[in-house]
Amino acid sequence: MSGAWLIAERELRALFRSPIGYVAAAAALLIDGVWFMARALGDQGDKRLSAQVLAEFFNGVSGVTMIVAIALSMRLIAHEQEHGTLILLKTSPITDRAVVAGKFLAVFLVLTGITALTAYMPALIFVHGRVSVGHIVTGYFGILLLGAATASVGLFASALAKNQVIAAMLGAVVMGVMLLWWLLAKMTQPPISDFLEGLAIHHLRMRDFMTGVLRLENVVYYVLVAFFFLLAATKTLEARRWR
């Protein structure tokens, strides 16, 4: 665990020593803020400052979170490969598992920080509107789970690719497939359609969180996605170690 934390600290310093971390955070907060103002202050009649506006807010934040997660995670290992520093990690006493865990932890902490900075927006709805604390907490919990799953996909893509551009493209393709399973489900019949809809990383899964509904099956889904891709990233690094 100490090795993973050392890697996480190293990545966090790298992110905020350059403009990358600040630009990602500023862009995410700006888009989230504009989206919230449009939902809360727009011409929506009785919907203003209601649970429906909160659900729409979480829908927008979830999209931004996925983009930021891919943007930050695509560089984690591919950057090392590009600059020839991956060999230093391979020859260090830190295990591949700790490397992957540390890099994932760094991105997840950044995503958590960005998400936390948006908390004042739903708080305004809570104070002046008609929503529950449970709805807000459930929505943010879903956002963090989605961010963790997306970051793990990006980290896996980064482990496979030789540079950041290829990592970004690969991560975008994998996420695109995972997002669009529900479209394929529309072309099939139950039970196949139900199965395909269940594979989609956002469609039905995030809808429950956005509306304040907490289901164990959705939590398990995101945890399993994150675990699978982190394991795949670890195995990819291990395979490179023996080349």
C-alpha positions in Angstrom: 0.0 0.0 0.0 2.9 2.4 0.7 4.2 1.8 -2.8 0.8 2.7 -4.2 0.6 5.9 -2.2 4.1 6.9 -3.3 3.0 6.5 -6.9 -0.2 8.5 -6.2 1.7 11.3 -4.7 4.1 11.3 -7.7 1.2 11.5 -10.1 -0.6 14.3 -8.1 2.5 16.4 -8.1 2.9 15.8 -11.9 -0.7 16.8 -12.5 -0.5 20.0 -10.6 3.0 20.9 -11.5 1.8 21.3 -15.1 -1.4 23.1 -16.2 -3.1 19.8 -16.9 -4.8 19.4 -13.5 -5.8 23.0 -13.2 -7.2 23.2 -16.8 -9.2 20.0 -16.3 -10.6 21.2 -13.0 -11.4 24.7 -14.3 -13.1 23.4 -17.5 -15.1 20.8 -15.6 -16.3 23.3 -13.0 -17.1 25.9 -15.7 -19.2 23.5 -17.7 -20.9 22.1 -14.6 -21.7 25.6 -13.4 -23.2 26.7 -16.8 -25.2 23.5 -17.0 -26.6 24.0 -13.5 -27.6 27.6 -14.2 -29.3 26.6 -17.4 -31.2 23.8 -15.6 -32.0 25.8 -12.4 -32.8 29.2 -13.8 -34.1 28.3 -17.2 -37.7 28.6 -18.4 -38.9 25.4 -16.7 -41.9 26.5 -14.7 -42.6 24.3 -11.7 -39.5 22.2 -12.4 -37.2 24.9 -11.2 -35.2 24.0 -8.1 -36.9 20.6 -8.0 -35.8 16.9 -8.0 -36.1 16.9 -11.8 -33.6 19.8 -12.1 -31.3 17.9 -9.7 -31.5 14.8 -11.9 -30.7 16.8 -15.0 -27.8 18.4 -13.2 -26.3 15.0 -12.3 -26.8 13.9 -15.9 -24.6 16.8 -17.1 -22.0 16.3 -14.4 -21.8 12.6 -15.2 -20.9 13.3 -18.8 -18.2 15.9 -17.8 -16.8 13.4 -15.3 -16.4 10.7 -17.9 -14.5 13.1 -20.2 -12.2 14.4 -17.5 -11.6 10.8 -16.2 -10.5 9.7 -19.7 -8.5 12.9 -20.3 -6.5 12.4 -17.0 -6.1 8.6 -17.1 -5.0 8.3 -20.7 -1.6 9.8 -19.9 -0.8 7.8 -16.8 1.2 4.9 -18.3 1.4 6.0 -22.0 3.3 9.2 -20.8 5.9 7.0 -19.1 6.2 4.9 -22.2 6.7 8.0 -24.4 9.4 9.5 -22.2 11.2 6.3 -21.4 10.5 6.4 -17.7 8.5 3.3 -17.7 11.7 1.2 -17.5 12.4 3.0 -14.1 9.1 1.7 -12.7 9.8 -1.8 -14.1 13.2 -2.0 -12.3 12.0 -0.4 -9.1 10.9 -2.5 -6.0 7.3 -1.2 -6.5 5.0 -3.9 -7.9 2.9 -3.5 -11.0 -0.2 -3.8 -8.9 1.0 -0.9 -6.7 1.8 1.2 -9.8 -1.7 0.7 -11.2 -3.3 1.3 -7.9 -1.4 4.4 -7.2 -2.0 6.0 -10.6 -5.7 5.1 -10.3 -5.9 6.6 -6.8 -4.4 9.9 -8.1 -7.0 10.3 -10.8 -9.8 9.3 -8.5 -8.7 11.8 -5.8 -8.7 14.6 -8.5 -12.1 13.5 -9.7 -13.4 13.5 -6.1 -12.0 17.0 -5.5 -13.6 18.4 -8.7 -16.9 16.7 -7.8 -16.8 18.1 -4.2 -16.3 21.6 -5.6 -19.7 21.4 -7.3 -21.5 20.6 -4.1 -22.7 24.1 -3.6 -24.9 23.8 -6.7 -27.3 21.1 -5.5 -27.0 22.6 -2.0 -28.8 25.7 -3.4 -31.6 23.4 -4.7 -31.8 21.8 -1.3 -32.1 25.1 0.6 -34.5 26.8 -1.8 -36.2 23.9 -3.5 -37.9 20.5 -3.0 -35.2 17.8 -2.8 -33.8 15.5 -0.2 -30.3 15.1 1.2 -30.6 11.4 0.2 -31.1 12.4 -3.4 -28.0 14.6 -3.4 -25.8 12.0 -1.7 -27.0 9.2 -3.9 -26.4 11.2 -7.1 -22.8 12.1 -6.0 -22.1 8.5 -5.0 -23.1 7.5 -8.5 -20.9 10.1 -10.1 -17.9 8.9 -8.1 -18.6 5.3 -9.1 -18.9 6.3 -12.7 -15.7 8.3 -12.5 -13.8 5.3 -11.0 -15.1 2.9 -13.7 -14.2 5.4 -16.5 -10.7 6.1 -15.0 -10.0 2.4 -14.9 -10.9 2.1 -18.6 -8.6 5.0 -19.4 -5.8 3.5 -17.3 -6.1 0.1 -19.2 -6.0 2.0 -22.5 -2.9 3.8 -21.3 -1.2 0.6 -20.4 -1.9 -0.8 -23.8 -0.9 2.2 -25.9 2.6 3.5 -26.7 1.6 7.2 -26.6 -1.2 9.4 -25.2 -3.0 10.0 -28.5 -3.5 6.2 -29.1 -4.5 5.8 -25.4 -7.1 8.5 -25.8 -8.5 7.0 -28.9 -8.6 3.5 -27.4 -10.2 4.7 -24.2 -12.8 6.7 -26.2 -13.6 3.6 -28.3 -14.0 1.3 -25.3 -16.2 3.9 -23.5 -18.2 4.5 -26.6 -19.0 0.8 -26.8 -19.9 0.6 -23.1 -22.1 3.7 -23.5 -23.9 2.5 -26.6 -24.9 -1.1 -25.6 -28.4 0.3 -24.9 -28.8 1.2 -28.6 -28.0 -2.4 -29.6 -30.5 -3.5 -27.0 -33.2 -1.6 -28.9 -32.6 -3.9 -31.9 -33.1 -7.1 -30.0 -35.8 -8.8 -27.9 -35.8 -9.8 -24.2 -34.0 -11.3 -22.5 -31.1 -10.4 -24.8 -32.1 -6.7 -24.8 -32.3 -6.6 -21.0 -28.8 -8.1 -20.8 -27.4 -5.6 -23.3 -29.0 -2.7 -21.5 -27.5 -3.9 -18.2 -24.0 -3.7 -19.8 -24.3 0.0 -20.7 -22.2 2.1 -18.3 -24.5 5.1 -18.2 -28.0 4.6 -19.5 -30.1 2.8 -16.9 -27.3 2.5 -14.3 -26.8 6.2 -13.8 -30.5 7.0 -14.2 -31.2 5.4 -10.9 -28.5 7.4 -9.1 -29.6 10.6 -10.9 -33.1 10.2 -9.5 -31.9 9.4 -6.0 -32.5 5.6 -6.2 -29.7 3.4 -4.8 -29.6 -0.1 -6.0 -27.0 -2.6 -4.9 -26.8 -4.2 -8.4 -25.7 -0.8 -9.9 -23.0 -0.3 -7.2 -21.7 -3.9 -7.9 -21.7 -3.2 -11.6 -19.4 -0.1 -11.3 -17.1 -1.8 -8.8 -16.8 -4.9 -11.1 -16.0 -2.7 -14.1 -13.3 -0.8 -12.2 -11.9 -4.0 -10.8 -11.8 -5.7 -14.2 -10.0 -2.9 -16.1 -7.6 -2.3 -13.2 -6.7 -6.0 -13.3 -6.4 -5.9 -17.0 -4.0 -2.9 -16.7 -2.0 -4.7 -14.1 -1.7 -7.8 -16.3 -0.7 -5.7 -19.3 2.1 -4.1 -17.2 3.3 -7.5 -16.0 3.4 -8.8 -19.6 5.6 -5.8 -20.6 7.9 -6.5 -17.7 8.8 -9.8 -19.2 9.4 -8.6 -22.7 
